[in-house]
Amino acid sequence: MGFEEAGFTPVFVNELNKDALETYVTNRRHHPLGEGFFEEKDSDFNFRCHDAHELQGKRLEQLVSDLGKLPEIDLRFDRAASPRSGGGSTLDVLAGGPPCQGYSGIGIRRSYAVDREFIPSNHLYGRMAEVIRTLRPRLFLFENVRGLLVAKWTREDGKPIWPDVLQEFQGIPGYEVRWSLVHAKDYGVPQNRPRVLLVGIRKDIIDQCDFLDPRADAEDALACGFLPGESPRTFPDLCELLGDLVDRGTADALRRGEFPRPFETKKYPRPPATDIQRKLRQPPRWAPTNPVKLTEQEYSRHKWEVVDKFDYMLQNNGEIPEKYKTRKFSQRVLREKWGNTEPNITATSLPDDYVHYCQPRILTVREWARLQLFPDWYRFSGKRTTGGIRRAGNPVEGLFDREVPKYTQIGNAVPVGLAEKVGQHFKKILDTALRSDA
């Protein structure tokens, strides 16, 4: 979504989970490639797949052929060009974020203990690298969690994972590869959310951009100009982000324990009052006259004890009453304003981690999406939430399938604001290189 906001058009999607894939295609019914992109049926072209392991052999060659036959985008693949010379296709960007639960400290803590080398999704970076070798895009982007930098393949005397990942991408001929650990808060997102971003730029593109300097540092993508510079303290306060969604009647219903059916707010309680609210409530560019309707503002029916605990926390600077303390994760009250501090939160797959800054409840799906700066017109498919083994799987028993409900889809996403900044920077690189080349 962030790359699309920056002016890019997606031409292929790979997503294993059916609900997450349905979310993706539901929000792209306007797509210029037509039904071949968003309809799963027999057609002349197929621009989607579920399992990344499908993308090899004949299926990968078919993708190259399909993309090359599209007059709408005029993609060309120079298969005869020497990879080491930096040649390749006219495909602008290939971006991927292999599932991170196996690298994430939170994912491991909330799941079953199993060596990471036995979790299949932890090896998908190699599949991504092989697709890059075949498609030869001008740029590529690999995204993952900070835990990847310290994760080990096995728990006892384990070999670190990150050197293997880095070596895999550095081994793709004809590219300069750099990486940085960035924080979403430095790119206008109201979250700390540290993320590893690894960027590869084809050498023929680098040669045309004088603001790219791979000699500046052997690893740091920021120092080499491969990623956009940081913009500290451009993140909104949460009251600026969420204030127009606060329905005062919700708190009263929670305290009474009398929940209407459905327990949700279907119309915006108030007009937008800040720039970020106005931006997120704008209709999409492909339907500029369609007013945006409020969706996904359904509230959890908390038990009285939960509401009582949350009320106490709201009135006592986040402190949890002794009678409600457990050994499990403790919720935190979200700050209404960051003040002299910076965002110290990360939207994860669980909404239970945080308490709304002015109401005794967790955030709604729409509020969770706003933390990631998804526009309000964006829709989510599947269950609202789920828990336990259905969300975490059971690697010990070889069960790796996970349900991916709406909260999890949002929490797993790259923040739209961060992706948009990266996309804008990539567009600057491509515009400069192609203008110079012309």
N, C-alpha and C positions, 0 to 999 in steps of 0.2 A: 504494500500500500504506500509506503514511504517513497519507494522508487517511482511509482506511478505519479505521485504528487510532484515529483521532480521532473516529470516529463517522459518517463520510459513506458514502453508498452510490453507487457509480458507475452511471450509466444509459446511457453511450455511450462507446465506445472507438474511436480512430483510430490505426492503426499500420500503416505501410507494409510492414515486413518480416514474412514469414509465421511465422518462428520466434519472433520477439519477440511477435507477436500470439498465437501458440499458448501461449507462456508465460503471457501475461496471462489468457487464458480458462481455461487449465488450473487455475489457482489460484482460480477463481471459479465452480466447478461448483455451488456452493450458492446461486448468485445468485437473489434473489427475483423477478427478471423472467423467469426460466426460459430456455427454449431460444432465444428471440428474441435474447438477449444473447450467449450463448456458442456457439451452433451456426450454422455458415455454410450455410444452406439456405433455400429458399423458405419464408417464414412470413408471418404477418400483420404482424409488426413486425421491423425490422432495426436493431439498436442497435450496429452496428459498421461500419467501412469501412476500406479500406486506404490509399488515396491521399487526402490532405486536399483535393486539387483537385476531388474528387468532391462536396465539400460546398458546392455552389452551385446556383442554379436550382431545378429540380424536386426534386433529391435533398435539398437543405437544407430546402425546404418540407415534404417528406415526413417529415423528421426531426422538425420542429416538430409535425406532425400526429400522428406515432406517439407522441411523448412526451406529448402532450396527451390521448391515449386510455388512459393507464395508470392504472387505479384504485388500484394499489398505492402510487403516489407522489403522485397528485393534483397534477400539474404544470399550471399555467395560464399561458397566454401572452396578454397584453393587447396585441394588435396595434394597437389604436386609441390607446393612450396616447402622449403626446408624449415622444419620447426626451429632449428637452432638459429636461423637467420631472423626469427621473430615474425615470420609471415603467418597467415591464418585466415580466418573467416571475417565477414563483416558483422558478425554477431557482436553486439556492444558489451554485454555483461552476462556472466553466469554467476548467480549468487546462491549460496546454500548454507543451511544450518543443521547439520546432522543432529538427531535427538541427543539432548544433553543430560538426561537423567543419570546416565552412567558415569558422568564426570562431576556432576554437581554434588556438593556436600549435603545440601538439603535433600536431593533425590536419593542419595545413599542412606541418609539418616531415616528417611521416611519409608524406605523399602527394605528388602531382605538383603542380608549380607552375602555377597557373592563376588568373586574376583571379576574385575572389569574386563579381562581378556575373554571371558565367556559370555559377555553380553553382546549379541550380534550387532546392535546399532552402534556400538563403540568403534566399529571398523568401517563405517560408511564413509568416512573421510577418504578412504582409498578408492571407493566407487566414484565419489565426486571428482577426485583427481583424474581418474581414467576418462570420465566424460569430458573434462577440460582438455585432455590430450587429444581427444577426437574432434571436438567442436572448435577448439582454438579461438575462444572469444578474445576481444581486445583487452578486457579486464575480467578478473574474477574476484569474488569476495567470499571468504569463509568466516562464519560467525559461531562463537561458542561461549560457554561460561568461563569465569575466571578459574574455577576448579580444575579445568583442563591443564593449567600450567603446573599444578602440583600433583595431579592424579598419577597413580601407578597401576600397572597392569595387574599385579597381584599384591595382596596385603602383606605378605612376608617376603622381605628382600626383593621387593618389586622393582621392575624396570620402569622408569618414568615414561608416560605416554607422549607428552608434548614433543620431545625430540623426534619421535617417529612421525607425528603429524607434520611437523615443520619440514622434515626431510622429504616427505612424500610430495609436498607442494613445491618445495625448492627444486625437486628433481624434474619438474616439467620443463622441457627445453624451450628456450625462446622467451622466457619471462623473468622479470625481476620481482622478487617476493619479499615483502616486508610485513611486519605485524606490530600492533600496539594493544595495550590494555587501556580501554577507554571507559569513561563513566557517563551514563546517559544524562546525568544532571548538568554536564558541561556542554550539552547540545540542546538545551531548552526543555528537557523532559523532567517532570517532578518526581524523579526517582534517582537513587544512587546508581543502582543496576550496573555493576562493572561487567564488561564484556570484552572478550578477545576478538579483535577484528584482524584478519589476515588478508592482505591484498596482493594480487598478482597483476602486473601490467606488462603487456607484450612490448618487446623492445622497440618495435617500429613505432609504437605510440609514444614511448618515452622519448625517442629521438626527436619528436616534433613538439615537445613541451618543455620550454626552458625553465618552468617553475617546478619540474620534477628533478630531483637530484638523488639518485640511488647511492651516490658516493658519500652522501652526508652521514649515513649510518648503516651498518651492516644488517640491522634488524628493525629499527624504529620507523614505522610507517609514517608517523607524524613528522618526524625530523626530515624525512625524504619527500614530504609533500604528497604521499600516497593517500592520506586521509585528511579531511578538513580540520582546520585549527579549532581549538576549543573556544566556547563563548560562555565564560563563567557567569553565573547568577542571572541567566535569562529564563530560568524555570518559573512557572507561575506558583503562587500560593494555592493551597487546596481549596480555600474558599473562593478564589478567583476561578478555579477550574470547575468546581462542583456546586457552587452556591445556587445556581439557577435550577438545580434538580431537587433541592431540599423542600419536601412537602411536610409542613408542620403537623398535619394530622397523623402522619406515620408514627411519630414518637408517642402520641397519645394512645393510639391503638396498641402499640407494643406494651405500654405500661398497664393498660387495662386487660391485656390478654384477649382482646376481642378483635379478631382479624376478619375483615371483609373478604369475600371471595369474588374475584381474585384479589389478593393483597398486593396491589401495585398501583403506580401512578401512570396514567395513560396519556396525560397532557402535561406539557411543561407548566410547572407551578408558577413561573414568573418569566418575564422577558430576559434576554441575555443582558448582562451588565458589564461584561469585560470583553476585551479583544479575543481571548482564547475561547470564551463561550460563543461569541458570534462566529468565530471560525469553525468550530466543531458543529455548529447548527446549520451551516450553509449546505445547500443541496449539492450533489455531485456535479461536476462539470458537464457530464453527458446528459443531465436532466436538470438544467439550471432553474426551470420554472416550477419544479415539483417541490412543494413545501415539505420539510422534514418532519416526520411524526416521531414522538418519543416512544421508544420501545425498550424492552429489557430492564424496565424499572420495577421489577418484582422484588418484594422484600421477603426475607427469611422469617418464618414464624417461630421466633425464639421462645423458649420456655421462660417462665417468670424469673427463675433463678439466674438465667443468662442476662435478661434485661436488668435485673437488680445489680448484677456484677458490673455490667457495662455502665449503668448510671453512676455507680460509685466511682468507677475509673474516670469518667468524664468530670466528676466533681473533685477528684483528688489527684490530679496531675498524672493519671495513668496507673496509679497504684492499685493492685489487686487485693481485695479483702482477704484476710487470712483464711476464712472459711471456704473460699472459692479457689484457693491455690492448689495446683496439681503438679505432677512431675512432667506433664506434657508441655508442649509449646505454650507459652503465655502470650496472649494477645497484647498488642500495643495500641494506644489511642493515637490516631493520626493527628498531626499538628495542623491547626487551621491556617496558621501563617508560619513560615520558616524563620522569620525574624533574622537574627544574626547567624543562624545556623544554615545548613544546607540539607537537602533531602537525604534521609537515611533509610529509606524504604525501598523495597523491590517487590513488584507485583509478581507473585508466584502462581502455582497452579491451585493454591488454596486461598479462598477469600477469608477464612477464619482467622488469619494472622492479625488483622487490623480492625479496629473499631472506628466507626465514623466519627469525625471530629466534633459533631454537635448532636448526634442522635444515638440512642443505645442499641446499635445494630451493626452488622457487618455491611460492606458495600454491596450494591446491586451489580449485576452484570454490566449495565451501562456505565456505572461509575468506575468499575474495574477497567472497562475499555477506555474510558477517558484518561485514566492514569497512564495508559500507553499511547494516548493522543489519537485513538481511532475516532474518525468523524461519527456523528450520531446517526447518519444514514446507513452505516455499516451494520449488517445483520449477521447473526451467528446461528449455526445449525446444531442440532443434537440436544442432549440433556442439558439442563441448567448446571447441575453439579452431580458428583458421585463421590464415592470414597472407598477406602480400604483396598482390597485386592483388585477391584475392578479398575481403579485408577493406577495402582502401582505395579500390577502384575506380580508374578512370583518366580523370579529367576532361578531360585533353588530347585524348583520343579520343572524348569524349562518353559514356563509360561511368560512370554514376553509381550503378548498382546495387551494393550491398555485401552480403556475407554478414555476419550478425550472430550469431556464436556466443555461447555462454553467458557467457564472460568479458566479451565486449563488451556484451552486454545489461546485465550488472551494472554495468560501468564507466560506461555511458551513463546509468544511472538517477540520479534525485535520491535522495540518502541517505534511507532510510526515517525515520531519527530526525529529520532536519531537516524533512522533509515533515510528520511527525506534529506537531511543534511549531507549524508554520505552520497546519496544519489545526485544532489546538486553539484557536489564536488566532482563526481565521476563525469557528469555532463559537461562541466567546464573542461576537464581533461580531454574528452572526446571531441568537443567542439573546436578546441584549440588545435588538436592533432589533425583533425580532418580538414580544417581550414588551411593549415600549413601544407598539408599534403596536396590539396587542390592547387 
